[in-house]
Amino acid sequence: MNLRDLRYFIALAETRHFGRAAEQCFVSQPTLSTQIRKLEDELGVPLFERSPRKILLTPAGERILKHAREALSQVGLMQDIAKHTLDPEAASIRLGIFPTLAPYLLPHVVPNIRKRFPQLELLLIEEKTEVLIQQLRDGLIDAAVLAEPVTDEHFDCLHLFTEPFVLALPEKHPLSKQRTLGLPDLATQHLLLLEDGHCLRDQALEVCSLSGAGEKEGFRATSLETLRQMVAAGVGITLLPILAVQPPVPVSPHIRLLPFKHPAPTRRIALYWRKSSVRGGFLRDIGVQIASLPKSLFEIRGK
């Protein structure tokens, strides 16, 4: 048994597809399939149920998967200790970030991180919050930028910033004549929201609960960009985090953006990492770089 075979096994367990697993591991499909068979022969138990349409883990495979991840995590930790000891700023950092923040935050922070740590290899992973939390627990990533709170006694964290929401509405919507609005102004309104699994959906539902607003039935978006296009088309209104309406995001002439009166609805963003990580101090330094955003990014343009 070797580490390469464990990586093949984990890739197949996660993708449930030989072709995608082979592509992820940068090997041919026959090679990956052969090594998986050899691993099963060595262990003496089948790890997968194979059928023409799907690949499923066997009960033994489910149990072995947990230990395979732990084994690779421990090996990675040993490698990290050695590399980090030699040069902390020249190592690789795997940073997770959720989809409704990644494309809007990264253009503002990655150049500063590269300037401050020119030797650092920053590997960015974009996934939904639930996936990132599990990857952080499993040691598959080093840190994650997440919306607070994340309750896990094994995590350490650094608050980065508090991001206000703005209301995006069609230019001819009755509320578009206002300069600002309060939560009571949303009462009886029905908002376009994201599909399940996005933390932003939960945050928007909380705002709806506080204001008396509801969700527009029959529509759930897969991304903020879909929400933005639906608002521009006059389909409805939605909440957008303010970084999602700042440059380099282009201005839409058909969308009116309204800030909320104090206290405005917000989301708190923090950097999380494992308390056991040997990189804790360095990860905190990266967090400080992310947190050094100009205040103007949290204000409506032209206001």
Secondary structure as a PSIPRED ss2 file (coil, helix, strand):
# PSIPRED VFORMAT (PSIPRED V4.0)

   1 M C   1.000  0.000  0.000
   2 N C   1.000  0.000  0.000
   3 L H   0.000  1.000  0.000
   4 R H   0.000  1.000  0.000
   5 D H   0.000  1.000  0.000
   6 L H   0.000  1.000  0.000
   7 R H   0.000  1.000  0.000
   8 Y H   0.000  1.000  0.000
   9 F H   0.000  1.000  0.000
  10 I H   0.000  1.000  0.000
  11 A H   0.000  1.000  0.000
  12 L H   0.000  1.000  0.000
  13 A H   0.000  1.000  0.000
  14 E H   0.000  1.000  0.000
  15 T H   0.000  1.000  0.000
  16 R C   1.000  0.000  0.000
  17 H C   1.000  0.000  0.000
  18 F H   0.000  1.000  0.000
  19 G H   0.000  1.000  0.000
  20 R H   0.000  1.000  0.000
  21 A H   0.000  1.000  0.000
  22 A H   0.000  1.000  0.000
  23 E H   0.000  1.000  0.000
  24 Q H   0.000  1.000  0.000
  25 C H   0.000  1.000  0.000
  26 F C   1.000  0.000  0.000
  27 V C   1.000  0.000  0.000
  28 S C   1.000  0.000  0.000
  29 Q H   0.000  1.000  0.000
  30 P H   0.000  1.000  0.000
  31 T H   0.000  1.000  0.000
  32 L H   0.000  1.000  0.000
  33 S H   0.000  1.000  0.000
  34 T H   0.000  1.000  0.000
  35 Q H   0.000  1.000  0.000
  36 I H   0.000  1.000  0.000
  37 R H   0.000  1.000  0.000
  38 K H   0.000  1.000  0.000
  39 L H   0.000  1.000  0.000
  40 E H   0.000  1.000  0.000
  41 D H   0.000  1.000  0.000
  42 E H   0.000  1.000  0.000
  43 L H   0.000  1.000  0.000
  44 G C   1.000  0.000  0.000
  45 V C   1.000  0.000  0.000
  46 P C   1.000  0.000  0.000
  47 L C   1.000  0.000  0.000
  48 F E   0.000  0.000  1.000
  49 E E   0.000  0.000  1.000
  50 R E   0.000  0.000  1.000
  51 S C   1.000  0.000  0.000
  52 P C   1.000  0.000  0.000
  53 R C   1.000  0.000  0.000
  54 K C   1.000  0.000  0.000
  55 I E   0.000  0.000  1.000
  56 L E   0.000  0.000  1.000
  57 L E   0.000  0.000  1.000
  58 T C   1.000  0.000  0.000
  59 P H   0.000  1.000  0.000
  60 A H   0.000  1.000  0.000
  61 G H   0.000  1.000  0.000
  62 E H   0.000  1.000  0.000
  63 R H   0.000  1.000  0.000
  64 I H   0.000  1.000  0.000
  65 L H   0.000  1.000  0.000
  66 K H   0.000  1.000  0.000
  67 H H   0.000  1.000  0.000
  68 A H   0.000  1.000  0.000
  69 R H   0.000  1.000  0.000
  70 E H   0.000  1.000  0.000
  71 A H   0.000  1.000  0.000
  72 L H   0.000  1.000  0.000
  73 S H   0.000  1.000  0.000
  74 Q H   0.000  1.000  0.000
  75 V H   0.000  1.000  0.000
  76 G H   0.000  1.000  0.000
  77 L H   0.000  1.000  0.000
  78 M H   0.000  1.000  0.000
  79 Q H   0.000  1.000  0.000
  80 D H   0.000  1.000  0.000
  81 I H   0.000  1.000  0.000
  82 A H   0.000  1.000  0.000
  83 K H   0.000  1.000  0.000
  84 H H   0.000  1.000  0.000
  85 T H   0.000  1.000  0.000
  86 L H   0.000  1.000  0.000
  87 D C   1.000  0.000  0.000
  88 P H   0.000  1.000  0.000
  89 E H   0.000  1.000  0.000
  90 A H   0.000  1.000  0.000
  91 A C   1.000  0.000  0.000
  92 S E   0.000  0.000  1.000
  93 I E   0.000  0.000  1.000
  94 R E   0.000  0.000  1.000
  95 L E   0.000  0.000  1.000
  96 G E   0.000  0.000  1.000
  97 I E   0.000  0.000  1.000
  98 F C   1.000  0.000  0.000
  99 P C   1.000  0.000  0.000
 100 T C   1.000  0.000  0.000
 101 L C   1.000  0.000  0.000
 102 A H   0.000  1.000  0.000
 103 P H   0.000  1.000  0.000
 104 Y H   0.000  1.000  0.000
 105 L H   0.000  1.000  0.000
 106 L H   0.000  1.000  0.000
 107 P H   0.000  1.000  0.000
 108 H H   0.000  1.000  0.000
 109 V H   0.000  1.000  0.000
 110 V H   0.000  1.000  0.000
 111 P H   0.000  1.000  0.000
 112 N H   0.000  1.000  0.000
 113 I H   0.000  1.000  0.000
 114 R H   0.000  1.000  0.000
 115 K H   0.000  1.000  0.000
 116 R H   0.000  1.000  0.000
 117 F C   1.000  0.000  0.000
 118 P C   1.000  0.000  0.000
 119 Q C   1.000  0.000  0.000
 120 L C   1.000  0.000  0.000
 121 E E   0.000  0.000  1.000
 122 L E   0.000  0.000  1.000
 123 L E   0.000  0.000  1.000
 124 L E   0.000  0.000  1.000
 125 I E   0.000  0.000  1.000
 126 E E   0.000  0.000  1.000
 127 E C   1.000  0.000  0.000
 128 K C   1.000  0.000  0.000
 129 T H   0.000  1.000  0.000
 130 E H   0.000  1.000  0.000
 131 V H   0.000  1.000  0.000
 132 L H   0.000  1.000  0.000
 133 I H   0.000  1.000  0.000
 134 Q H   0.000  1.000  0.000
 135 Q H   0.000  1.000  0.000
 136 L H   0.000  1.000  0.000
 137 R H   0.000  1.000  0.000
 138 D H   0.000  1.000  0.000
 139 G C   1.000  0.000  0.000
 140 L C   1.000  0.000  0.000
 141 I C   1.000  0.000  0.000
 142 D C   1.000  0.000  0.000
 143 A E   0.000  0.000  1.000
 144 A E   0.000  0.000  1.000
 145 V E   0.000  0.000  1.000
 146 L E   0.000  0.000  1.000
 147 A E   0.000  0.000  1.000
 148 E C   1.000  0.000  0.000
 149 P C   1.000  0.000  0.000
 150 V C   1.000  0.000  0.000
 151 T C   1.000  0.000  0.000
 152 D C   1.000  0.000  0.000
 153 E C   1.000  0.000  0.000
 154 H C   1.000  0.000  0.000
 155 F E   0.000  0.000  1.000
 156 D E   0.000  0.000  1.000
 157 C E   0.000  0.000  1.000
 158 L E   0.000  0.000  1.000
 159 H E   0.000  0.000  1.000
 160 L E   0.000  0.000  1.000
 161 F E   0.000  0.000  1.000
 162 T E   0.000  0.000  1.000
 163 E E   0.000  0.000  1.000
 164 P E   0.000  0.000  1.000
 165 F E   0.000  0.000  1.000
 166 V E   0.000  0.000  1.000
 167 L E   0.000  0.000  1.000
 168 A E   0.000  0.000  1.000
 169 L E   0.000  0.000  1.000
 170 P E   0.000  0.000  1.000
 171 E C   1.000  0.000  0.000
 172 K C   1.000  0.000  0.000
 173 H C   1.000  0.000  0.000
 174 P H   0.000  1.000  0.000
 175 L H   0.000  1.000  0.000
 176 S H   0.000  1.000  0.000
 177 K H   0.000  1.000  0.000
 178 Q C   1.000  0.000  0.000
 179 R C   1.000  0.000  0.000
 180 T C   1.000  0.000  0.000
 181 L E   0.000  0.000  1.000
 182 G C   1.000  0.000  0.000
 183 L H   0.000  1.000  0.000
 184 P H   0.000  1.000  0.000
 185 D H   0.000  1.000  0.000
 186 L H   0.000  1.000  0.000
 187 A C   1.000  0.000  0.000
 188 T C   1.000  0.000  0.000
 189 Q C   1.000  0.000  0.000
 190 H E   0.000  0.000  1.000
 191 L E   0.000  0.000  1.000
 192 L E   0.000  0.000  1.000
 193 L E   0.000  0.000  1.000
 194 L E   0.000  0.000  1.000
 195 E C   1.000  0.000  0.000
 196 D C   1.000  0.000  0.000
 197 G C   1.000  0.000  0.000
 198 H C   1.000  0.000  0.000
 199 C H   0.000  1.000  0.000
 200 L H   0.000  1.000  0.000
 201 R H   0.000  1.000  0.000
 202 D H   0.000  1.000  0.000
 203 Q H   0.000  1.000  0.000
 204 A H   0.000  1.000  0.000
 205 L H   0.000  1.000  0.000
 206 E H   0.000  1.000  0.000
 207 V H   0.000  1.000  0.000
 208 C H   0.000  1.000  0.000
 209 S H   0.000  1.000  0.000
 210 L H   0.000  1.000  0.000
 211 S H   0.000  1.000  0.000
 212 G C   1.000  0.000  0.000
 213 A C   1.000  0.000  0.000
 214 G E   0.000  0.000  1.000
 215 E E   0.000  0.000  1.000
 216 K E   0.000  0.000  1.000
 217 E E   0.000  0.000  1.000
 218 G E   0.000  0.000  1.000
 219 F E   0.000  0.000  1.000
 220 R E   0.000  0.000  1.000
 221 A E   0.000  0.000  1.000
 222 T C   1.000  0.000  0.000
 223 S C   1.000  0.000  0.000
 224 L H   0.000  1.000  0.000
 225 E H   0.000  1.000  0.000
 226 T H   0.000  1.000  0.000
 227 L H   0.000  1.000  0.000
 228 R H   0.000  1.000  0.000
 229 Q H   0.000  1.000  0.000
 230 M H   0.000  1.000  0.000
 231 V H   0.000  1.000  0.000
 232 A H   0.000  1.000  0.000
 233 A C   1.000  0.000  0.000
 234 G C   1.000  0.000  0.000
 235 V C   1.000  0.000  0.000
 236 G C   1.000  0.000  0.000
 237 I E   0.000  0.000  1.000
 238 T E   0.000  0.000  1.000
 239 L E   0.000  0.000  1.000
 240 L E   0.000  0.000  1.000
 241 P E   0.000  0.000  1.000
 242 I H   0.000  1.000  0.000
 243 L H   0.000  1.000  0.000
 244 A H   0.000  1.000  0.000
 245 V H   0.000  1.000  0.000
 246 Q C   1.000  0.000  0.000
 247 P C   1.000  0.000  0.000
 248 P C   1.000  0.000  0.000
 249 V C   1.000  0.000  0.000
 250 P C   1.000  0.000  0.000
 251 V C   1.000  0.000  0.000
 252 S C   1.000  0.000  0.000
 253 P C   1.000  0.000  0.000
 254 H C   1.000  0.000  0.000
 255 I E   0.000  0.000  1.000
 256 R E   0.000  0.000  1.000
 257 L E   0.000  0.000  1.000
 258 L E   0.000  0.000  1.000
 259 P E   0.000  0.000  1.000
 260 F E   0.000  0.000  1.000
 261 K C   1.000  0.000  0.000
 262 H C   1.000  0.000  0.000
 263 P C   1.000  0.000  0.000
 264 A C   1.000  0.000  0.000
 265 P C   1.000  0.000  0.000
 266 T E   0.000  0.000  1.000
 267 R E   0.000  0.000  1.000
 268 R E   0.000  0.000  1.000
 269 I E   0.000  0.000  1.000
 270 A E   0.000  0.000  1.000
 271 L E   0.000  0.000  1.000
 272 Y E   0.000  0.000  1.000
 273 W E   0.000  0.000  1.000
 274 R E   0.000  0.000  1.000
 275 K C   1.000  0.000  0.000
 276 S C   1.000  0.000  0.000
 277 S C   1.000  0.000  0.000
 278 V C   1.000  0.000  0.000
 279 R C   1.000  0.000  0.000
 280 G H   0.000  1.000  0.000
 281 G H   0.000  1.000  0.000
 282 F H   0.000  1.000  0.000
 283 L H   0.000  1.000  0.000
 284 R H   0.000  1.000  0.000
 285 D H   0.000  1.000  0.000
 286 I H   0.000  1.000  0.000
 287 G H   0.000  1.000  0.000
 288 V H   0.000  1.000  0.000
 289 Q H   0.000  1.000  0.000
 290 I H   0.000  1.000  0.000
 291 A H   0.000  1.000  0.000
 292 S C   1.000  0.000  0.000
 293 L C   1.000  0.000  0.000
 294 P C   1.000  0.000  0.000
 295 K H   0.000  1.000  0.000
 296 S H   0.000  1.000  0.000
 297 L H   0.000  1.000  0.000
 298 F H   0.000  1.000  0.000
 299 E C   1.000  0.000  0.000
 300 I C   1.000  0.000  0.000
 301 R C   1.000  0.000  0.000
 302 G C   1.000  0.000  0.000
 303 K C   1.000  0.000  0.000
